[in-house]
Amino acid sequence: MIRAGLIFLAVGQGLAGATQLFLPRVFYEHGPWVSMLPPYNEHLMRDVGALTLAYVFVLVVAAVTMERRIVCTALAANLVFTLPHFVFHAFHLEGYTFGAALWQTVLLGLGVLIPLALLYSVVFSRVRPS
């Protein structure tokens, strides 16, 4: 279960990070809600993509090794990004339709709840990674 969660987080964030790094204009113009926060900045988009892939790498290492400290570190690193990202978007909904605001808030909220639940499971459960 923990490994599957780590892989899920790595794939989801990895797709976004790779698109930001290698196809920044595509991510900006077609990524959900991004173009509503202009102006486009290729350097910033590529940097965000590279940084995202850096913590995705840690998620992948955690999923492969399942070593408890690495799993906890990876999930905490994920939360260092996803929690402030969620908070920012939750308080900047102007210009969105109700449906888009709801969809964005739910998806970004899951990006916080999933690693929190996995971290809780690793820290407080009797079932632990190796």
Secondary structure, DSSP 8 states (H G I E B T S, - for coil): -HHHHHHHHHHHHHHHHHHHHH-HHHHHHHSTTGGGS----HHHHHHHHHHHHHHHHHHHHHHHH--HHHHHHHHHHHHHHHHHHHHHHHT--TT--HHHHHHHHHHHHHHHHHHHHHHHHHHH-SS---
